[in-house]
Amino acid sequence: GSILPGNEDVRPFHDELQESCLGVVFWVGEIDEMHWTKAGHLKGDHLLMRDHPECVHGMVVAMHDASQEVKWATGKGETESAYVWAKSFNDFTPGEETDWEEIRKSDLYFGYFRSRLMALYGSRHNDTTFPVYNAIADYAATHPAPAGSSGWFLPGIYELATLCFGVPKSYTEKGSTYYYENLQMLNKINPQIHNANGTKLIGKYWSGNEWGSPDRVWHVDVTTASYGLKPKTDTYKVRAVLAF
């Protein structure tokens, strides 16, 4: 965001830069001992690192919402955990089994592998759709991600919490700079999105994480500065992220 609105050197190209801006960086390096890579003691997102081993630098949030309010899942997927289902499923193809092994080794709260898990579940349940997954796919079709990136995906708890609060885990302590009610990161990111003619994050946003019970998903409400678990049949917004 430092180039926009820009200094005198770039001002002649201001409009062009605004139009070409795909997103704003919100995570660089290790935070709270968490990183999406598998470096050192960090568990990371193994599927992301297998598919895109070059994407170790940072995370970017998209300039616009991928959708207005949509359900997280429909059909059987409303009440069944895709992760729990996959743990007991014994008929994956060899390629799917390889994906599942990488997913099982990953930290549960990253987001990239969750989309693959939704695809696996949906391929075996014709009655189920994941509107959040479809919204990301539609956004990616009209806002192509740059080569060398992970491509757009639905943020997990860690990505969404870092985007809003500034840290993936330690946001519950009152008095902390990163206490969730402060929206420490979002209050820096939203003005940069606005400067680049993007759409500020306002309202309630889904993460990719089923949590607590099979019909619940973690979300963030940036209007009231709160978070929690909500039924998959509730309708919230979707915002895409990518790793680079």
C-alpha positions as CSV (number, residue, x, y, z in Angstrom):
1,G,0.0,0.0,0.0
2,S,2.9,2.4,0.3
3,I,2.9,3.2,-3.4
4,L,-0.7,4.4,-3.3
5,P,-1.7,7.2,-3.2
6,G,1.9,7.6,-4.1
7,N,4.7,10.1,-4.1
8,E,5.5,12.4,-7.0
9,D,7.6,9.8,-8.8
10,V,4.7,7.5,-9.3
11,R,1.8,10.0,-9.4
12,P,1.7,10.1,-13.3
13,F,0.9,6.4,-13.2
14,H,-1.6,6.6,-10.3
15,D,-4.7,5.6,-12.1
16,E,-3.0,2.8,-13.9
17,L,-1.6,1.5,-10.7
18,Q,-5.0,1.6,-9.0
19,E,-6.6,-0.4,-11.9
20,S,-3.8,-3.1,-11.8
21,C,-3.8,-3.5,-8.0
22,L,-5.1,-7.0,-7.1
23,G,-4.8,-6.8,-3.3
24,V,-3.0,-5.7,-0.2
25,V,-0.4,-7.6,1.7
26,F,-1.5,-8.4,5.3
27,W,1.0,-11.1,6.5
28,V,4.7,-11.3,6.0
29,G,7.0,-13.8,7.8
30,E,6.3,-15.8,11.0
31,I,3.7,-14.5,13.4
32,D,2.8,-16.1,16.8
33,E,5.2,-18.9,15.7
34,M,2.9,-19.6,12.8
35,H,3.7,-19.7,9.1
36,W,2.0,-21.5,6.2
37,T,5.4,-23.0,5.2
38,K,6.7,-26.2,6.7
39,A,10.0,-24.5,7.9
40,G,11.5,-25.6,11.2
41,H,9.1,-26.5,13.9
42,L,6.2,-25.1,12.0
43,K,3.5,-27.5,10.8
44,G,2.1,-25.2,8.1
45,D,-0.2,-26.0,5.2
46,H,1.5,-29.0,3.5
47,L,-0.8,-29.0,0.5
48,L,-0.1,-25.3,-0.2
49,M,3.7,-26.0,0.0
50,R,3.5,-29.0,-2.2
51,D,1.5,-27.2,-4.9
52,H,3.2,-23.8,-4.6
53,P,6.6,-24.2,-2.9
54,E,7.7,-20.8,-4.1
55,C,4.9,-19.0,-2.1
56,V,6.8,-18.4,1.1
57,H,6.8,-14.5,1.3
58,G,3.4,-13.3,2.4
59,M,-0.3,-13.3,2.2
60,V,-2.5,-10.9,0.2
61,V,-6.2,-10.0,0.6
62,A,-8.3,-9.4,-2.5
63,M,-9.5,-5.9,-3.3
64,H,-13.2,-6.8,-3.4
65,D,-15.6,-9.3,-1.8
66,A,-15.9,-12.5,-3.7
67,S,-19.6,-12.5,-2.9
68,Q,-22.2,-10.8,-0.8
69,E,-23.9,-13.0,1.8
70,V,-24.0,-16.7,1.0
71,K,-24.5,-19.9,2.9
72,W,-21.3,-21.9,3.8
73,A,-22.8,-25.2,2.6
74,T,-26.0,-26.8,1.4
75,G,-27.3,-30.4,1.5
76,K,-25.6,-33.0,3.7
77,G,-22.6,-30.8,4.0
78,E,-24.7,-28.5,6.2
79,T,-24.5,-31.0,9.1
80,E,-21.5,-33.1,8.4
81,S,-17.8,-32.2,8.8
82,A,-15.9,-32.7,5.6
83,Y,-12.7,-33.4,7.6
84,V,-14.4,-36.0,9.8
85,W,-15.9,-37.6,6.7
86,A,-12.5,-37.8,4.9
87,K,-10.9,-39.5,8.0
88,S,-13.3,-42.4,7.7
89,F,-13.5,-42.6,3.8
90,N,-11.7,-45.5,2.3
91,D,-12.2,-45.1,-1.4
92,F,-10.1,-42.2,-2.5
93,T,-8.3,-42.5,-5.9
94,P,-4.5,-42.6,-5.6
95,G,-4.3,-38.9,-6.4
96,E,-6.9,-38.0,-3.9
97,E,-5.2,-40.1,-1.3
98,T,-2.0,-38.2,-1.9
99,D,-3.9,-35.0,-1.4
100,W,-5.5,-36.3,1.8
101,E,-2.2,-37.3,3.3
102,E,-0.9,-33.8,2.8
103,I,-4.1,-32.4,4.3
104,R,-3.7,-34.6,7.4
105,K,-0.2,-33.4,8.0
106,S,-1.3,-29.7,7.9
107,D,-2.2,-27.4,10.7
108,L,-6.0,-27.5,10.9
109,Y,-6.5,-23.7,10.9
110,F,-4.8,-22.7,7.6
111,G,-7.1,-22.2,4.6
112,Y,-5.6,-23.4,1.3
113,F,-6.2,-27.1,1.8
114,R,-9.8,-26.6,2.9
115,S,-10.9,-25.8,-0.6
116,R,-9.4,-29.2,-1.7
117,L,-11.3,-30.9,1.1
118,M,-14.6,-29.3,0.0
119,A,-13.9,-30.5,-3.5
120,L,-13.3,-34.1,-2.3
121,Y,-16.4,-34.1,-0.2
122,G,-18.6,-32.6,-3.0
123,S,-17.3,-35.2,-5.5
124,R,-18.9,-37.9,-3.3
125,H,-22.1,-36.0,-2.3
126,N,-24.2,-34.9,-5.2
127,D,-26.7,-33.1,-2.9
128,T,-24.0,-30.8,-1.4
129,T,-22.7,-27.5,-2.6
130,F,-20.3,-25.1,-1.0
131,P,-21.4,-21.6,-2.0
132,V,-18.3,-20.1,-0.3
133,Y,-16.0,-22.3,-2.5
134,N,-18.0,-21.4,-5.6
135,A,-17.8,-17.7,-4.8
136,I,-14.0,-17.9,-4.7
137,A,-13.9,-19.8,-8.0
138,D,-16.1,-17.2,-9.7
139,Y,-13.9,-14.4,-8.3
140,A,-10.8,-16.1,-9.6
141,A,-12.3,-16.3,-13.0
142,T,-12.8,-12.6,-13.3
143,H,-9.8,-11.5,-11.2
144,P,-7.0,-13.8,-12.3
145,A,-4.3,-14.3,-9.7
146,P,-0.7,-13.6,-10.7
147,A,1.6,-16.4,-11.9
148,G,3.8,-17.7,-9.1
149,S,1.0,-17.2,-6.5
150,S,-1.1,-19.8,-4.8
151,G,-4.2,-18.6,-6.5
152,W,-7.2,-17.2,-4.6
153,F,-8.6,-19.3,-1.7
154,L,-11.0,-19.0,1.2
155,P,-9.0,-17.9,4.3
156,G,-8.8,-20.2,7.2
157,I,-9.0,-19.1,10.9
158,Y,-5.3,-18.1,10.9
159,E,-5.5,-16.0,7.7
160,L,-8.8,-14.3,8.6
161,A,-7.7,-13.6,12.2
162,T,-4.4,-12.2,11.0
163,L,-6.1,-10.1,8.4
164,C,-8.5,-8.6,11.0
165,F,-6.7,-8.7,14.3
166,G,-3.0,-8.8,13.3
167,V,-2.1,-12.2,14.7
168,P,-3.3,-15.8,14.0
169,K,-3.7,-16.9,17.6
170,S,-3.1,-14.4,20.4
171,Y,-6.0,-12.1,20.0
172,T,-8.1,-12.9,23.2
173,E,-6.0,-11.1,25.8
174,K,-7.5,-7.8,26.9
175,G,-4.9,-5.0,26.9
176,S,-2.9,-6.6,24.1
177,T,-2.2,-4.5,21.0
178,Y,-3.8,-7.4,19.0
179,Y,-6.9,-7.9,21.2
180,Y,-9.6,-8.7,18.7
181,E,-11.8,-5.7,19.5
182,N,-9.0,-3.4,18.3
183,L,-9.1,-4.8,14.7
184,Q,-5.4,-3.8,14.7
185,M,-4.6,-5.1,11.2
186,L,-7.9,-4.3,9.5
187,N,-7.8,-0.7,10.5
188,K,-4.5,-0.5,8.6
189,I,-5.6,-2.6,5.6
190,N,-9.0,-1.0,4.9
191,P,-7.6,2.5,4.2
192,Q,-5.1,1.0,1.8
193,I,-7.9,-1.0,0.0
194,H,-9.8,2.3,-0.2
195,N,-6.8,4.1,-1.6
196,A,-6.6,1.6,-4.4
197,N,-10.4,1.9,-5.2
198,G,-11.1,-1.4,-3.6
199,T,-14.1,-2.4,-1.4
200,K,-13.4,-2.2,2.3
201,L,-14.2,-5.2,4.5
202,I,-17.5,-4.5,6.3
203,G,-19.8,-6.9,8.0
204,K,-19.5,-10.6,8.6
205,Y,-17.0,-13.0,6.8
206,W,-16.8,-16.7,6.6
207,S,-13.6,-18.6,7.2
208,G,-12.9,-22.0,5.7
209,N,-12.9,-23.8,9.1
210,E,-15.6,-26.1,10.4
211,W,-15.1,-26.1,14.1
212,G,-16.7,-27.2,17.4
213,S,-19.5,-29.2,15.8
214,P,-20.1,-30.5,12.3
215,D,-22.7,-27.8,11.4
216,R,-20.7,-24.8,12.6
217,V,-18.0,-22.6,11.0
218,W,-15.8,-19.9,12.4
219,H,-16.4,-16.3,11.2
220,V,-15.4,-12.7,11.9
221,D,-17.8,-9.8,12.2
222,V,-15.7,-6.7,11.5
223,T,-18.6,-4.3,12.2
224,T,-19.0,-5.3,15.8
225,A,-15.4,-6.5,16.2
226,S,-16.3,-10.0,17.2
227,Y,-15.9,-13.6,16.1
228,G,-17.4,-17.0,16.8
229,L,-19.1,-20.1,15.4
230,K,-22.2,-19.9,13.3
231,P,-24.4,-22.5,11.5
232,K,-23.4,-23.3,7.9
233,T,-26.9,-22.2,6.8
234,D,-26.3,-18.6,7.9
235,T,-25.4,-16.2,5.2
236,Y,-22.1,-14.1,5.3
237,K,-19.7,-12.5,2.9
238,V,-16.6,-14.1,1.4
239,R,-13.2,-12.5,0.8
240,A,-10.4,-14.3,-1.0
241,V,-6.7,-14.4,-0.1
242,L,-3.6,-15.7,-1.8
243,A,0.0,-16.6,-0.8
244,F,3.0,-15.4,-2.9
